[in-house]
Amino acid sequence: MNDDKQEAPEGEVTAAENAVEGATGKRSAAANRNIWMGTAVGIGSAAIVAALLYSKRRK
């Protein structure tokens, strides 16, 4: 029989393990860095869009 469970490669976290860690409030330093990087990219993108929209309105 085939086993439905798939193991993550060494050093990687499965979705189930990630959900448990997120529910308990424990995150690795790499996960925190990725969250902050995503936040910074989102804010930067919004700032660029706002600047472009504002510059086109002023003409």
PyMOL Python script that loads the backbone (N, CA, C, O; Angstrom):
from pymol import cmd

cmd.read_pdbstr("""\
ATOM      1  N   MET A   1       0.822  -1.206   0.000  1.00  0.00           N
ATOM      2  CA  MET A   1       0.000   0.000   0.000  1.00  0.00           C
ATOM      3  C   MET A   1       0.860   1.262   0.000  1.00  0.00           C
ATOM      4  O   MET A   1       1.970   1.279   0.532  1.00  0.00           O
ATOM      5  N   ASN A   2       0.336   2.285  -0.592  1.00  0.00           N
ATOM      6  CA  ASN A   2       1.040   3.569  -0.588  1.00  0.00           C
ATOM      7  C   ASN A   2       0.691   4.323   0.670  1.00  0.00           C
ATOM      8  O   ASN A   2      -0.453   4.322   1.124  1.00  0.00           O
ATOM      9  N   ASP A   3       1.688   4.960   1.218  1.00  0.00           N
ATOM     10  CA  ASP A   3       1.473   5.783   2.392  1.00  0.00           C
ATOM     11  C   ASP A   3       1.183   7.208   1.925  1.00  0.00           C
ATOM     12  O   ASP A   3       1.951   7.756   1.135  1.00  0.00           O
ATOM     13  N   ASP A   4       0.092   7.823   2.394  1.00  0.00           N
ATOM     14  CA  ASP A   4      -0.296   9.159   1.945  1.00  0.00           C
ATOM     15  C   ASP A   4       0.606  10.254   2.493  1.00  0.00           C
ATOM     16  O   ASP A   4       0.611  11.367   1.966  1.00  0.00           O
ATOM     17  N   LYS A   5       1.360   9.964   3.529  1.00  0.00           N
ATOM     18  CA  LYS A   5       2.218  10.983   4.123  1.00  0.00           C
ATOM     19  C   LYS A   5       3.473  11.151   3.289  1.00  0.00           C
ATOM     20  O   LYS A   5       4.108  10.172   2.895  1.00  0.00           O
ATOM     21  N   GLN A   6       3.823  12.389   3.027  1.00  0.00           N
ATOM     22  CA  GLN A   6       5.062  12.687   2.328  1.00  0.00           C
ATOM     23  C   GLN A   6       5.963  13.425   3.291  1.00  0.00           C
ATOM     24  O   GLN A   6       5.537  14.361   3.968  1.00  0.00           O
ATOM     25  N   GLU A   7       7.197  13.001   3.346  1.00  0.00           N
ATOM     26  CA  GLU A   7       8.137  13.654   4.245  1.00  0.00           C
ATOM     27  C   GLU A   7       8.843  14.785   3.520  1.00  0.00           C
ATOM     28  O   GLU A   7       9.193  14.670   2.345  1.00  0.00           O
ATOM     29  N   ALA A   8       9.045  15.874   4.237  1.00  0.00           N
ATOM     30  CA  ALA A   8       9.746  17.018   3.656  1.00  0.00           C
ATOM     31  C   ALA A   8      11.241  16.717   3.642  1.00  0.00           C
ATOM     32  O   ALA A   8      11.738  16.013   4.520  1.00  0.00           O
ATOM     33  N   PRO A   9      11.956  17.242   2.658  1.00  0.00           N
ATOM     34  CA  PRO A   9      13.414  17.075   2.655  1.00  0.00           C
ATOM     35  C   PRO A   9      14.007  17.663   3.929  1.00  0.00           C
ATOM     36  O   PRO A   9      13.408  18.519   4.580  1.00  0.00           O
ATOM     37  N   GLU A  10      15.177  17.191   4.259  1.00  0.00           N
ATOM     38  CA  GLU A  10      15.811  17.634   5.498  1.00  0.00           C
ATOM     39  C   GLU A  10      15.982  19.150   5.504  1.00  0.00           C
ATOM     40  O   GLU A  10      16.443  19.733   4.523  1.00  0.00           O
ATOM     41  N   GLY A  11      15.613  19.779   6.604  1.00  0.00           N
ATOM     42  CA  GLY A  11      15.729  21.228   6.742  1.00  0.00           C
ATOM     43  C   GLY A  11      14.489  21.986   6.315  1.00  0.00           C
ATOM     44  O   GLY A  11      14.399  23.190   6.557  1.00  0.00           O
ATOM     45  N   GLU A  12      13.524  21.318   5.684  1.00  0.00           N
ATOM     46  CA  GLU A  12      12.283  21.972   5.273  1.00  0.00           C
ATOM     47  C   GLU A  12      11.151  21.547   6.206  1.00  0.00           C
ATOM     48  O   GLU A  12      11.200  20.478   6.814  1.00  0.00           O
ATOM     49  N   VAL A  13      10.157  22.380   6.307  1.00  0.00           N
ATOM     50  CA  VAL A  13       9.029  22.135   7.200  1.00  0.00           C
ATOM     51  C   VAL A  13       7.793  21.841   6.374  1.00  0.00           C
ATOM     52  O   VAL A  13       7.532  22.516   5.378  1.00  0.00           O
ATOM     53  N   THR A  14       7.030  20.835   6.783  1.00  0.00           N
ATOM     54  CA  THR A  14       5.793  20.518   6.075  1.00  0.00           C
ATOM     55  C   THR A  14       4.724  21.542   6.434  1.00  0.00           C
ATOM     56  O   THR A  14       4.871  22.279   7.408  1.00  0.00           O
ATOM     57  N   ALA A  15       3.660  21.589   5.657  1.00  0.00           N
ATOM     58  CA  ALA A  15       2.569  22.531   5.906  1.00  0.00           C
ATOM     59  C   ALA A  15       1.938  22.268   7.271  1.00  0.00           C
ATOM     60  O   ALA A  15       1.588  23.210   7.982  1.00  0.00           O
ATOM     61  N   ALA A  16       1.790  21.002   7.641  1.00  0.00           N
ATOM     62  CA  ALA A  16       1.186  20.666   8.926  1.00  0.00           C
ATOM     63  C   ALA A  16       2.053  21.149  10.078  1.00  0.00           C
ATOM     64  O   ALA A  16       1.545  21.691  11.060  1.00  0.00           O
ATOM     65  N   GLU A  17       3.366  20.951   9.957  1.00  0.00           N
ATOM     66  CA  GLU A  17       4.268  21.418  11.011  1.00  0.00           C
ATOM     67  C   GLU A  17       4.261  22.937  11.080  1.00  0.00           C
ATOM     68  O   GLU A  17       4.328  23.510  12.168  1.00  0.00           O
ATOM     69  N   ASN A  18       4.182  23.590   9.932  1.00  0.00           N
ATOM     70  CA  ASN A  18       4.145  25.045   9.900  1.00  0.00           C
ATOM     71  C   ASN A  18       2.873  25.571  10.558  1.00  0.00           C
ATOM     72  O   ASN A  18       2.914  26.581  11.261  1.00  0.00           O
ATOM     73  N   ALA A  19       1.745  24.896  10.339  1.00  0.00           N
ATOM     74  CA  ALA A  19       0.482  25.310  10.946  1.00  0.00           C
ATOM     75  C   ALA A  19       0.552  25.179  12.454  1.00  0.00           C
ATOM     76  O   ALA A  19       0.064  26.047  13.179  1.00  0.00           O
ATOM     77  N   VAL A  20       1.158  24.095  12.933  1.00  0.00           N
ATOM     78  CA  VAL A  20       1.290  23.896  14.382  1.00  0.00           C
ATOM     79  C   VAL A  20       2.184  24.966  14.976  1.00  0.00           C
ATOM     80  O   VAL A  20       1.864  25.532  16.021  1.00  0.00           O
ATOM     81  N   GLU A  21       3.312  25.252  14.318  1.00  0.00           N
ATOM     82  CA  GLU A  21       4.215  26.278  14.823  1.00  0.00           C
ATOM     83  C   GLU A  21       3.551  27.646  14.813  1.00  0.00           C
ATOM     84  O   GLU A  21       3.741  28.434  15.739  1.00  0.00           O
ATOM     85  N   GLY A  22       2.769  27.936  13.770  1.00  0.00           N
ATOM     86  CA  GLY A  22       2.075  29.216  13.694  1.00  0.00           C
ATOM     87  C   GLY A  22       1.011  29.336  14.772  1.00  0.00           C
ATOM     88  O   GLY A  22       0.802  30.422  15.314  1.00  0.00           O
ATOM     89  N   ALA A  23       0.332  28.232  15.093  1.00  0.00           N
ATOM     90  CA  ALA A  23      -0.715  28.243  16.109  1.00  0.00           C
ATOM     91  C   ALA A  23      -0.135  28.424  17.507  1.00  0.00           C
ATOM     92  O   ALA A  23      -0.775  29.011  18.380  1.00  0.00           O
ATOM     93  N   THR A  24       1.073  27.921  17.717  1.00  0.00           N
ATOM     94  CA  THR A  24       1.690  28.039  19.036  1.00  0.00           C
ATOM     95  C   THR A  24       2.498  29.315  19.180  1.00  0.00           C
ATOM     96  O   THR A  24       2.977  29.624  20.271  1.00  0.00           O
ATOM     97  N   GLY A  25       2.657  30.061  18.096  1.00  0.00           N
ATOM     98  CA  GLY A  25       3.388  31.324  18.156  1.00  0.00           C
ATOM     99  C   GLY A  25       4.882  31.164  17.997  1.00  0.00           C
ATOM    100  O   GLY A  25       5.620  32.138  18.148  1.00  0.00           O
ATOM    101  N   LYS A  26       5.353  29.962  17.696  1.00  0.00           N
ATOM    102  CA  LYS A  26       6.787  29.736  17.529  1.00  0.00           C
ATOM    103  C   LYS A  26       7.122  29.776  16.052  1.00  0.00           C
ATOM    104  O   LYS A  26       6.538  29.038  15.258  1.00  0.00           O
ATOM    105  N   ARG A  27       8.056  30.629  15.681  1.00  0.00           N
ATOM    106  CA  ARG A  27       8.514  30.710  14.307  1.00  0.00           C
ATOM    107  C   ARG A  27      10.029  30.771  14.315  1.00  0.00           C
ATOM    108  O   ARG A  27      10.641  31.264  15.262  1.00  0.00           O
ATOM    109  N   SER A  28      10.611  30.274  13.269  1.00  0.00           N
ATOM    110  CA  SER A  28      12.064  30.335  13.151  1.00  0.00           C
ATOM    111  C   SER A  28      12.480  31.750  12.739  1.00  0.00           C
ATOM    112  O   SER A  28      11.657  32.554  12.301  1.00  0.00           O
ATOM    113  N   ALA A  29      13.747  32.026  12.887  1.00  0.00           N
ATOM    114  CA  ALA A  29      14.272  33.336  12.487  1.00  0.00           C
ATOM    115  C   ALA A  29      14.091  33.542  10.991  1.00  0.00           C
ATOM    116  O   ALA A  29      13.808  34.655  10.547  1.00  0.00           O
ATOM    117  N   ALA A  30      14.252  32.478  10.212  1.00  0.00           N
ATOM    118  CA  ALA A  30      14.093  32.589   8.760  1.00  0.00           C
ATOM    119  C   ALA A  30      12.647  32.926   8.401  1.00  0.00           C
ATOM    120  O   ALA A  30      12.403  33.723   7.495  1.00  0.00           O
ATOM    121  N   ALA A  31      11.692  32.326   9.104  1.00  0.00           N
ATOM    122  CA  ALA A  31      10.280  32.617   8.838  1.00  0.00           C
ATOM    123  C   ALA A  31       9.968  34.065   9.170  1.00  0.00           C
ATOM    124  O   ALA A  31       9.257  34.731   8.418  1.00  0.00           O
ATOM    125  N   ASN A  32      10.485  34.562  10.282  1.00  0.00           N
ATOM    126  CA  ASN A  32      10.260  35.968  10.640  1.00  0.00           C
ATOM    127  C   ASN A  32      10.878  36.901   9.614  1.00  0.00           C
ATOM    128  O   ASN A  32      10.287  37.920   9.257  1.00  0.00           O
ATOM    129  N   ARG A  33      12.065  36.553   9.141  1.00  0.00           N
ATOM    130  CA  ARG A  33      12.730  37.383   8.136  1.00  0.00           C
ATOM    131  C   ARG A  33      11.917  37.398   6.844  1.00  0.00           C
ATOM    132  O   ARG A  33      11.803  38.439   6.196  1.00  0.00           O
ATOM    133  N   ASN A  34      11.354  36.255   6.466  1.00  0.00           N
ATOM    134  CA  ASN A  34      10.536  36.188   5.248  1.00  0.00           C
ATOM    135  C   ASN A  34       9.268  37.013   5.385  1.00  0.00           C
ATOM    136  O   ASN A  34       8.839  37.655   4.426  1.00  0.00           O
ATOM    137  N   ILE A  35       8.666  37.003   6.563  1.00  0.00           N
ATOM    138  CA  ILE A  35       7.457  37.801   6.794  1.00  0.00           C
ATOM    139  C   ILE A  35       7.781  39.282   6.668  1.00  0.00           C
ATOM    140  O   ILE A  35       7.050  40.022   6.010  1.00  0.00           O
ATOM    141  N   TRP A  36       8.868  39.722   7.293  1.00  0.00           N
ATOM    142  CA  TRP A  36       9.244  41.132   7.226  1.00  0.00           C
ATOM    143  C   TRP A  36       9.639  41.535   5.809  1.00  0.00           C
ATOM    144  O   TRP A  36       9.349  42.650   5.376  1.00  0.00           O
ATOM    145  N   MET A  37      10.298  40.635   5.089  1.00  0.00           N
ATOM    146  CA  MET A  37      10.680  40.938   3.702  1.00  0.00           C
ATOM    147  C   MET A  37       9.430  41.102   2.842  1.00  0.00           C
ATOM    148  O   MET A  37       9.359  42.014   2.017  1.00  0.00           O
ATOM    149  N   GLY A  38       8.457  40.237   3.028  1.00  0.00           N
ATOM    150  CA  GLY A  38       7.204  40.346   2.279  1.00  0.00           C
ATOM    151  C   GLY A  38       6.468  41.630   2.599  1.00  0.00           C
ATOM    152  O   GLY A  38       5.899  42.270   1.715  1.00  0.00           O
ATOM    153  N   THR A  39       6.485  42.004   3.880  1.00  0.00           N
ATOM    154  CA  THR A  39       5.838  43.245   4.296  1.00  0.00           C
ATOM    155  C   THR A  39       6.529  44.450   3.653  1.00  0.00           C
ATOM    156  O   THR A  39       5.866  45.363   3.161  1.00  0.00           O
ATOM    157  N   ALA A  40       7.848  44.445   3.663  1.00  0.00           N
ATOM    158  CA  ALA A  40       8.603  45.561   3.079  1.00  0.00           C
ATOM    159  C   ALA A  40       8.349  45.674   1.578  1.00  0.00           C
ATOM    160  O   ALA A  40       8.202  46.778   1.053  1.00  0.00           O
ATOM    161  N   VAL A  41       8.298  44.542   0.892  1.00  0.00           N
ATOM    162  CA  VAL A  41       8.033  44.559  -0.546  1.00  0.00           C
ATOM    163  C   VAL A  41       6.631  45.090  -0.814  1.00  0.00           C
ATOM    164  O   VAL A  41       6.433  45.865  -1.750  1.00  0.00           O
ATOM    165  N   GLY A  42       5.662  44.686  -0.009  1.00  0.00           N
ATOM    166  CA  GLY A  42       4.288  45.159  -0.174  1.00  0.00           C
ATOM    167  C   GLY A  42       4.166  46.658   0.037  1.00  0.00           C
ATOM    168  O   GLY A  42       3.500  47.348  -0.735  1.00  0.00           O
ATOM    169  N   ILE A  43       4.808  47.159   1.077  1.00  0.00           N
ATOM    170  CA  ILE A  43       4.760  48.596   1.365  1.00  0.00           C
ATOM    171  C   ILE A  43       5.472  49.381   0.262  1.00  0.00           C
ATOM    172  O   ILE A  43       4.988  50.425  -0.175  1.00  0.00           O
ATOM    173  N   GLY A  44       6.611  48.878  -0.178  1.00  0.00           N
ATOM    174  CA  GLY A  44       7.351  49.543  -1.254  1.00  0.00           C
ATOM    175  C   GLY A  44       6.550  49.587  -2.545  1.00  0.00           C
ATOM    176  O   GLY A  44       6.532  50.602  -3.242  1.00  0.00           O
ATOM    177  N   SER A  45       5.892  48.485  -2.857  1.00  0.00           N
ATOM    178  CA  SER A  45       5.070  48.440  -4.070  1.00  0.00           C
ATOM    179  C   SER A  45       3.916  49.441  -3.981  1.00  0.00           C
ATOM    180  O   SER A  45       3.611  50.133  -4.952  1.00  0.00           O
ATOM    181  N   ALA A  46       3.285  49.511  -2.823  1.00  0.00           N
ATOM    182  CA  ALA A  46       2.181  50.459  -2.646  1.00  0.00           C
ATOM    183  C   ALA A  46       2.677  51.895  -2.785  1.00  0.00           C
ATOM    184  O   ALA A  46       1.985  52.739  -3.354  1.00  0.00           O
ATOM    185  N   ALA A  47       3.859  52.174  -2.273  1.00  0.00           N
ATOM    186  CA  ALA A  47       4.415  53.527  -2.375  1.00  0.00           C
ATOM    187  C   ALA A  47       4.709  53.892  -3.830  1.00  0.00           C
ATOM    188  O   ALA A  47       4.465  55.021  -4.254  1.00  0.00           O
ATOM    189  N   ILE A  48       5.228  52.944  -4.581  1.00  0.00           N
ATOM    190  CA  ILE A  48       5.516  53.202  -5.997  1.00  0.00           C
ATOM    191  C   ILE A  48       4.229  53.454  -6.769  1.00  0.00           C
ATOM    192  O   ILE A  48       4.162  54.382  -7.574  1.00  0.00           O
ATOM    193  N   VAL A  49       3.220  52.648  -6.536  1.00  0.00           N
ATOM    194  CA  VAL A  49       1.934  52.823  -7.224  1.00  0.00           C
ATOM    195  C   VAL A  49       1.332  54.175  -6.870  1.00  0.00           C
ATOM    196  O   VAL A  49       0.841  54.885  -7.749  1.00  0.00           O
ATOM    197  N   ALA A  50       1.365  54.537  -5.597  1.00  0.00           N
ATOM    198  CA  ALA A  50       0.815  55.825  -5.172  1.00  0.00           C
ATOM    199  C   ALA A  50       1.564  56.980  -5.830  1.00  0.00           C
ATOM    200  O   ALA A  50       0.947  57.950  -6.271  1.00  0.00           O
ATOM    201  N   ALA A  51       2.884  56.878  -5.897  1.00  0.00           N
ATOM    202  CA  ALA A  51       3.677  57.948  -6.520  1.00  0.00           C
ATOM    203  C   ALA A  51       3.352  58.072  -8.005  1.00  0.00           C
ATOM    204  O   ALA A  51       3.249  59.182  -8.527  1.00  0.00           O
ATOM    205  N   LEU A  52       3.191  56.947  -8.682  1.00  0.00           N
ATOM    206  CA  LEU A  52       2.863  56.990 -10.111  1.00  0.00           C
ATOM    207  C   LEU A  52       1.474  57.577 -10.341  1.00  0.00           C
ATOM    208  O   LEU A  52       1.276  58.375 -11.258  1.00  0.00           O
ATOM    209  N   LEU A  53       0.524  57.184  -9.516  1.00  0.00           N
ATOM    210  CA  LEU A  53      -0.825  57.729  -9.667  1.00  0.00           C
ATOM    211  C   LEU A  53      -0.853  59.221  -9.388  1.00  0.00           C
ATOM    212  O   LEU A  53      -1.532  59.976 -10.085  1.00  0.00           O
ATOM    213  N   TYR A  54      -0.115  59.650  -8.367  1.00  0.00           N
ATOM    214  CA  TYR A  54      -0.069  61.062  -8.009  1.00  0.00           C
ATOM    215  C   TYR A  54       0.609  61.880  -9.106  1.00  0.00           C
ATOM    216  O   TYR A  54       0.164  62.984  -9.420  1.00  0.00           O
ATOM    217  N   SER A  55       1.663  61.355  -9.679  1.00  0.00           N
ATOM    218  CA  SER A  55       2.396  62.110 -10.703  1.00  0.00           C
ATOM    219  C   SER A  55       1.561  62.263 -11.978  1.00  0.00           C
ATOM    220  O   SER A  55       1.684  63.275 -12.667  1.00  0.00           O
ATOM    221  N   LYS A  56       0.735  61.303 -12.300  1.00  0.00           N
ATOM    222  CA  LYS A  56      -0.100  61.405 -13.493  1.00  0.00           C
ATOM    223  C   LYS A  56      -1.256  62.381 -13.286  1.00  0.00           C
ATOM    224  O   LYS A  56      -1.719  63.010 -14.237  1.00  0.00           O
ATOM    225  N   ARG A  57      -1.713  62.504 -12.067  1.00  0.00           N
ATOM    226  CA  ARG A  57      -2.822  63.435 -11.774  1.00  0.00           C
ATOM    227  C   ARG A  57      -2.375  64.885 -11.842  1.00  0.00           C
ATOM    228  O   ARG A  57      -3.170  65.760 -12.183  1.00  0.00           O
ATOM    229  N   ARG A  58      -1.119  65.152 -11.524  1.00  0.00           N
ATOM    230  CA  ARG A  58      -0.628  66.520 -11.420  1.00  0.00           C
ATOM    231  C   ARG A  58      -0.403  67.181 -12.774  1.00  0.00           C
ATOM    232  O   ARG A  58      -0.231  68.399 -12.819  1.00  0.00           O
ATOM    233  N   LYS A  59      -0.394  66.457 -13.854  1.00  0.00           N
ATOM    234  CA  LYS A  59      -0.095  67.043 -15.163  1.00  0.00           C
ATOM    235  C   LYS A  59      -1.188  67.937 -15.676  1.00  0.00           C
ATOM    236  O   LYS A  59      -1.068  68.496 -16.766  1.00  0.00           O
TER     237      LYS A  59
END
""", "prot")
cmd.dss("prot")
cmd.show_as("cartoon", "prot")
cmd.util.cbc("prot")
cmd.orient("prot")
